[in-house]
Amino acid sequence: MTRRSFLLSAVGAASAAAQQPYVPKQSDRPEPVAGDEPGFQPIFDGKTLNGWEGNQKYWRVEDGALVGEVTPETLLKSNTFIVWRGGAPKDFELKADYRITSGGNSGINYRSVVVPDTVTPENKFAMRGYQADIDGPNRYTGQNYEEKGRLFLALRGQVTHVVGGRKPIVLSTIGDSNDLASFITKDWNQYHLIVRGNMMTHILNGHLMSVVIDDDAPNRMFEGLIGVQVHVGGPMKIEYRDFRLKNL
């Protein structure tokens, strides 16, 4: 057999093996995967703001990252976002890395809408909707907070049921909030959001942070925009990179 024939035979055998249906064995156990599962697509090119819309006084691209920065000269009166204009995902997974300064406050909004800002009418990029929260001191990072809506839907460490007409109900605890915060670093962290139907799951650095089951029919959203935030307060800097989206 020639070398070419051998290689073709090996490739064919590997392809045939890959096409064989998986048959569970009693010895099998769930296992982590290296990298992303199939289907994730980048939504930020790391070079430009193409596909994103926001106030460029606060947003820029630097060293491959989407950077939001508030300086002493550009302090905010209301929160503002940069919005991904590539679609309004319904059921999806989203992954992104972030790094934030110690006093910063930000978040990843999803299933959200752009709304008029009554505090600062010139702010054209206020949003209402679910948010995977982020802050430098890690008081709130990992929780589900509905910006300009129903506010605290699940704190870090909680599985909650939102029914409307009353506070969200805690169904279970994932762990102690301070213990979960210990998995968050002062450098780059990876958020992984799984949003399907009325359930929203926030995972950070491979650790489950919060789960919301939303049965508040008049107020929940099943699709909407993705955006990231710079927050009212002191000077801050937030960096995002490697946004990947998988529609489910």
N, C-alpha and C positions, 0 to 999 in steps of 0.2 A: 504493500500500500504506500502511495506517495504521501509526502508531508501534507499536501493540499487535501488529498482525499481523507487523510486522518483527521485534519481540522474540521472539514465539513461533516464528517461522521460524528465527531465529538459535539459540534454545535447542534446537529440534529438530535442527538441523544438528550442533550441538555434541554432543548426546546420541548421535546416530547415529555420529559420528566416534569417540566414546568406546567405542562397542560394537564397533567394527571390530577383528577379531583382529590382534594384533601379528605382523607378518611381518619377521623379521630381515633386515637389509641388511648387505652386506659392510662398509659404512662405520660400522656401529654399534659402540659400545664401552660397557662398563659405566660407569655414572655414579652419582654420589651423589644421594640424594633429600633434599628439604627436609622436615623434620619426620619423623613416624613413618609407617611403612607402615600400611595399614588393619588393623584388628583389635585394636589396643591399647586396653585399658580401665583406668581409674584404680582402684587398690585402696586408696588413702588419700585422704580428703576434704580434708586440709589444715586442718581445723577441730577435729576431735574424734578420739578414739581408737576410734571405732566400727569394729568388725570386727577390732580388734587386742587382744591380751591379754598383759599383762605387769605387773610390779611398778611401780606408779605412784610409788614412791619414786625411781625412776630414769628414768621415761619421762613425757613431757608433749608437748603441742602448743604451738608458739610461732612466731608470724610465718609461718604456713603450712607449718611444718616439723615433722616428728617428731623430737623432741629426746631423746637419751639423755645423762644427765649423772651423773657420780660426783663427789662433793665430799669434802673432808677428813672430814666427819662421816658419810659414807655409803660408805666404802671397802669394796670387795668381797673376799670370801674365795674366790669362784668366779664364773665368767662367767655372766651372765644375759641373757635375750633378751626382746624383745617379739615376739609371734607373730601373723601374719596368720591369721585363722580362717575365711577365705572359701573355702578349698578346699585340696587337696593336689595341685598341678599335676604332670603327668607330663612331657610335651614342651611347651616353652614358650619364649618370649622375655620377659625382664624388663628394664625400664629404670628407673633411679632416679638422682637427683642426690644427692651427699653433700658435706659439709664437716666436717673434723675438726681438733681442736686439735693442736698440735705433738707432744704426748706421748701422744696418744690411741691407742686400739686398738679396732677394731670389725670388722664383716664382715657380709655378707649370706648367711645360710644358706638352702639350698634342698634339696628332696628329703630333708628332715630329719624327725626325730621328737623329741618332748619326752621326756626321760629323767630318772629319779631322780638327784639330786645327792648323791653320797656325802660330799662335803666339807662342804656346807651343806644339810642336809636341808630347811630351810625355804625354799630356793630352788626354787620350783615351775616355773621356766622355763629350765632347762638344756636344751640341744639337742645332738643328735648328727647329723652329716651334712655334706654338701659345703658349703664356704664360699668365697665370693669375698672374699678378705682385704682389709682396709683398716688402715693404721696411719699415724700422723702423720709419723714419720720416713721413710716409704715404703721400709722394708726389705722388706716383704712384700706391699704393695698390688699386686693383680692376680693373685697366685698362687691356686692351688686347694689349700685346706687342709681336711682332713676333721676337723672338731671332734669330739673324744672317739672318734675312729675310727682310720683308717689314717694320719692326720696329713698330712705333706707329699706331695701327689699330683703337683703340678707347680709348680715355681718360676716366677717371672716370666721370660719369655723362652723357656720350654720347651714342646715338644709331647711328651707322655709316653704310654706304654702301661702300664696297670696290670694285672698278670696274677695277682697274689696269690702268697704264699709267698716273695716276694723284694721288693727295692726296686723302685719304678717305673722303667721303662726310658725313657731319653731317646731319642726318635726323631729329633728335629730341634730346632734353635734358631730362634726367631723374630727374636731380636736380643739385644744385650747388655742385661743387667738394668738397669745404670745409665743407658744410653741411653733405654730405655723409661721409666724413672722420670722423665726430663726432661719427659715429656708430662703429668705430674701436677702440678696447680697447688696453691697454698696456699689457694685459695678453693673455689668449687664445681666439682665434677667429675661426669661422667656415666658410670655403669656400664651396660653392655649385656651381658646374659647370654643366650646361646643354648644351650639344653639340649634335646637331641634324642637319643633312644635311649641309647647308651652313650658319647656324646660331649658334653663340656661345654666351651664356649668363653667366655672372659672377654675383653671388649673395654672399654677405658677411654679416654674422650675420642677415640673413633674409631680407636684403635690396639690391635691385637691383643696381649694380654698373656700368655695361656696357653691351652693346649688339653689336655684329658685324654681319652683313650680308655680306658674302664674295662671290662676283660674279666675282672675278679675276681668271678665269678658269686656266690660265697657271701656277699660283703660289699657289693656295689654296691646302690644303690637306684634304682628306676625311677619313683618318685613320692614325694611327701612335702610337708612344711610349709615355708613361707617365714618367716624371722624375721631380726631384726637385733640386734646384740650390743653390750653394754658389757662391758669386759674388766677382769680383775684388774689392779691396778697403782695408779698415782697418780691424782689427780683428772684428769678428762677430760670432753670434750663432743663428741658426734657429732650431726650434723643430717642428716636425710634429707628429700627432697621429691620430688614428681612421680613416685611409683611408678606404673608402667604395666605391665600384664601382657597377653600375647597367647598364648592356648593354640594349640598347633600340631596 
